[in-house]
Amino acid sequence: MGDFTLDDVAARSCVPAKNAMVQALSEIAQAKGIHYFLISFTDLFGVQRSKLVPAQSIDTMAVNGAGFAGFAAWLDMTPADPDILAIPDPNSLFQLPWQPDVAWMPADLYGVDGQPIAQTPRLVLKRLLAQAEAEGYQVCTGVECEYFLLNEDGSDISDSRDRQSKPCYDQQALMRRYDLIREICDGMLTLGWGPYQNDHEDANGQFEMNWTFDEALITADRQAFFQFMVKSIAEKHGWQATFKPKPFPHLTGNGCHVHLSVWDRNRTTNLFLDPEGELGLSPLAYQFIGGVLHSGEALCAFANPTVNSYRRINAPVTASGATWSPNSLSYSGNNRTHTIRIPEAGRFELRLADGSANPYLLPAALIAAGLDGMAKKRDPGARHDNNTYTDPLPPDAAKMLPKSLLDALVHLENNVVLPQSMGKEFTTSYLKLKHQALQEYMSHMAPGKAID
């Protein structure tokens, strides 16, 4: 729920990606005291899969890749398929702040024949960024990752004194978790992310930490690592951290709000910024928003990809008095009750996504919808400034969000924009696995009991 407010957005630009490292990773390891490397990829369900490689072998692995059996992850493969190779990206090397003798590198998946694996979420995002670049655009994003701190067995929040009905920004509860929050924030400072605020969120036991925005792939890698870091440091302190959309029915759920702007190819001019435009946005920005609203129901298959996701959106009032999650496909100014908020000039915030969203597929789907909107000059319609929690929009003013994961998957199946841009082979695999997971969920659900 953070504000994501920094310096004047007009004066900022994305930081260009680093040039490919020419120094051998083994030499970097020796200089930095790294003994092992985690070569990690994120599968279709957002699960991080890794191999731990000693520094003595990392140069070979960096070139040839680490071998995995694709069927062992959520990638829509069979035991009969050949191995897949995870090729790490040395430009995204994260030395673990809490265990500096280990470094983490995100990887892209290729077959033994050298062909990219279409179901690789990171490659799907890179494909969309390449499409944007071909049209002269660079896409920048920032994320707000909310999470709960739970006790060791995960049955309740970690702080028994955190019981206010409106605990948001509670100073005492925030400082009772100072040691953990400081360790995470210090880690982001060490990594150079530019963290600028930490707060207790709207639910008991819930926190959020904000860092500066960047090019969309850099932000996605950082989000994936952030989730790993938060969970690891929480375990170190004897607790559990969860990004689950709705861990407790009476409390506000975990959002993953995305802030987005589009820049020119050189990342020097924010193409969404127009000081003379309504709320400081350019016509191009409104076309992008139009594309997001046009494909919004299908976008939910990636922004809200679990059964539990639909207990967060369209939810009843929580103990704090508001869910802080949307219920209609609409946009507004600085109004947090709509799917899209325009908090200041030059960017917008998507408030739809939750903590189960894949760090790579969420921005990929968002960019796919936005590029379609800009290409077809889609009109987002009128801005709405109502409080959708107390004064909902009529059906003819805005489409309602899907009521379930099945509903969202059907919308994705019927959508043309997202499968075409994200890849039909990828979309087919994603839908297949999601339908299988949904069927498994339904077959194991006991009467009167909710199983997540």
Buried (B, 14 or more C-beta within 10 A) or exposed (E): BBEBEBEEBEEBBBBEBEEEBEEEBBEBBEEEEBBBBBBBBBBBBBEBBBBEBEBEBBBEBBEEBBEBEBBEBBBBBEEEEEEBBBBBBBBBBBBBBBEEEBBBBBBBBBBEEEEBBBBBBBBBBBBBBEBBEEEEBBBBBBBBBBBBBBBEEBEBBBBEEBEBEEBBEBEEBBEBBEEBBEBBBEBBEEBEBBBBBBBBBBBBBBBBBBBBBBBBBBBBBBBBBBBBBBBBBBEEBEBBBBBBBBBBEEBBBBBBBBBBBBBEEEBEBBBBBBEEBEBBBBBBBBBBBBBBBBBBBBBBBBBBBBBBBBBBBBBEEBBBEBBBBBBBBBBBBEBBBBBBBBBBBBBBBBBBBBBBBBBBBBBBBBBBBBBBBBEEEBBBBEBBEBBBBEEBBEEEEBBBBBEBBBBBBBBBBEBEBBBEBBBEEBBBBBBEBBBEBBEEBEEEEEEEEEEE
